[in-house]
Amino acid sequence: MSEAIEEAEYVFLAIYSIEMWIKIIAKGFALNKYTYLRNPWNWLDFVVITSGYATIGLGKKQRR
């Protein structure tokens, strides 16, 4: 069961990462008025996605 949960985590992380990169490419990252990090909801997305990558990275380190 834990393998299915881990697999789902990878899938959702990939989907949200693609969404984030599309928004960053379309709007820019942080310098202009309507860029990605000027919207507080996008801050939340950014923090969740980066913490997801951190969790995966730490999980692989502990398995070694």
Backbone bond lengths (Angstrom), bond angles and torsions (degrees), N, CA, C in turn:
res aa  C-N    CA-C-N  psi(-1)  N-CA   C-N-CA  omega(-1)  CA-C   N-CA-C  phi
1 M - - - 1.453 - - 1.532 111.41 -
2 S 1.321 117.20 -37.61 1.470 119.60 -178.61 1.531 111.39 -67.03
3 E 1.324 117.75 -28.37 1.462 120.40 176.61 1.523 110.81 -65.76
4 A 1.325 117.81 -38.57 1.460 121.20 178.73 1.522 110.69 -66.43
5 I 1.317 117.10 -38.90 1.467 121.10 178.07 1.523 110.14 -66.18
6 E 1.322 116.76 -42.89 1.463 120.47 179.30 1.528 110.76 -65.02
7 E 1.321 116.44 -39.90 1.464 120.82 177.85 1.530 110.87 -63.65
8 A 1.320 117.31 -41.80 1.459 121.62 178.17 1.528 110.71 -64.32
9 E 1.324 117.08 -35.97 1.466 120.80 177.84 1.525 110.56 -61.69
10 Y 1.325 117.00 -42.65 1.459 120.65 178.36 1.527 111.46 -64.02
11 V 1.319 116.59 -41.97 1.469 120.76 -178.72 1.518 110.54 -64.05
12 F 1.318 117.74 -49.09 1.461 120.71 -179.22 1.524 111.81 -66.29
13 L 1.320 116.93 -37.10 1.458 120.05 177.41 1.530 110.52 -63.47
14 A 1.318 116.92 -39.63 1.464 120.72 177.92 1.526 111.10 -65.39
15 I 1.323 117.24 -43.83 1.471 121.42 -179.69 1.523 110.35 -62.00
16 Y 1.318 117.31 -48.38 1.463 120.33 -178.21 1.530 111.88 -70.62
17 S 1.317 117.49 -29.98 1.464 119.92 175.82 1.523 110.55 -66.48
18 I 1.315 116.36 -42.84 1.463 120.48 177.64 1.520 110.30 -62.01
19 E 1.334 116.76 -43.10 1.465 120.62 177.53 1.530 110.83 -59.94
20 M 1.322 116.44 -44.82 1.456 120.83 -179.61 1.528 110.86 -61.46
21 W 1.328 117.70 -45.84 1.464 120.81 -178.42 1.519 112.18 -66.79
22 I 1.321 117.54 -35.50 1.468 120.08 176.15 1.522 110.04 -63.04
23 K 1.330 116.89 -44.61 1.464 120.15 178.15 1.521 111.96 -63.89
24 I 1.320 117.59 -40.88 1.462 121.25 179.75 1.528 110.55 -64.92
25 I 1.323 116.92 -42.25 1.463 120.10 178.61 1.521 110.76 -65.58
26 A 1.329 116.96 -40.50 1.467 120.71 -177.36 1.533 112.64 -72.17
27 K 1.324 117.15 -40.51 1.464 120.85 -172.50 1.520 114.14 -104.02
28 G 1.297 118.43 -23.46 1.455 121.76 -169.12 1.521 108.75 97.60
29 F 1.335 116.76 170.66 1.469 118.79 -173.39 1.523 113.58 -92.87
30 A 1.355 117.94 -56.41 1.463 116.01 -173.11 1.519 115.72 -151.99
31 L 1.302 120.86 -5.50 1.453 119.67 -168.27 1.532 115.23 -87.49
32 N 1.310 118.81 -37.30 1.466 121.09 -175.40 1.522 112.45 -93.14
33 K 1.334 116.10 -177.85 1.464 120.97 -172.33 1.540 113.91 -66.32
34 Y 1.311 118.98 -45.25 1.471 121.45 -174.66 1.527 112.55 -107.95
35 T 1.302 118.07 36.34 1.462 121.18 -178.11 1.530 111.64 -81.30
36 Y 1.324 114.75 176.26 1.467 121.79 -172.85 1.530 112.92 -58.18
37 L 1.302 118.14 -49.50 1.467 120.01 -175.46 1.524 114.16 -82.70
38 R 1.318 118.78 4.21 1.469 120.70 174.95 1.530 111.69 -83.47
39 N 1.317 117.39 -11.49 1.458 122.64 179.66 1.535 108.92 -101.94
40 P 1.337 118.17 121.93 1.476 120.42 -177.98 1.533 114.22 -60.05
41 W 1.326 118.92 -30.48 1.464 120.18 177.18 1.522 110.87 -66.21
42 N 1.312 116.69 -33.09 1.458 119.60 177.00 1.527 111.12 -72.35
43 W 1.337 118.06 -27.79 1.475 120.23 172.80 1.518 109.39 -58.96
44 L 1.325 115.19 -45.67 1.460 120.28 -179.97 1.522 110.16 -60.42
45 D 1.335 117.32 -47.47 1.462 120.56 177.86 1.522 111.00 -57.43
46 F 1.324 117.02 -45.50 1.457 121.99 -178.12 1.530 110.97 -61.52
47 V 1.317 117.09 -44.40 1.471 121.19 -179.68 1.528 110.69 -66.20
48 V 1.322 117.46 -42.20 1.464 120.92 -179.67 1.530 110.60 -64.93
49 I 1.316 116.98 -43.26 1.459 120.59 -178.53 1.528 111.00 -67.53
50 T 1.328 117.26 -45.49 1.467 118.91 179.48 1.529 111.75 -66.33
51 S 1.326 117.72 -35.69 1.466 119.07 176.80 1.531 110.77 -69.75
52 G 1.333 117.25 -30.91 1.465 119.92 174.81 1.517 111.75 -63.31
53 Y 1.342 116.48 -43.13 1.464 119.82 176.36 1.534 110.97 -66.03
54 A 1.317 117.39 -37.73 1.460 120.65 177.98 1.528 110.79 -64.18
55 T 1.315 116.69 -40.74 1.467 121.05 178.75 1.521 111.14 -63.25
56 I 1.322 116.27 -42.93 1.463 119.88 178.93 1.529 109.74 -65.47
57 G 1.333 117.07 -42.42 1.464 120.67 179.52 1.510 112.33 -63.64
58 L 1.320 117.31 -41.97 1.464 120.24 178.84 1.516 111.05 -69.97
59 G 1.324 117.70 -35.17 1.461 121.23 178.62 1.516 111.74 -64.20
60 K 1.325 117.20 -39.68 1.460 120.11 178.31 1.517 111.62 -69.69
61 K 1.336 116.69 -33.94 1.460 120.43 178.61 1.530 110.94 -65.98
62 Q 1.319 117.23 -39.81 1.462 121.46 -177.12 1.519 111.87 -72.42
63 R 1.326 118.07 -27.22 1.459 120.72 -179.00 1.509 112.48 -72.85
64 R 1.320 118.37 -21.05 1.474 121.24 -177.40 1.468 112.81 -71.85
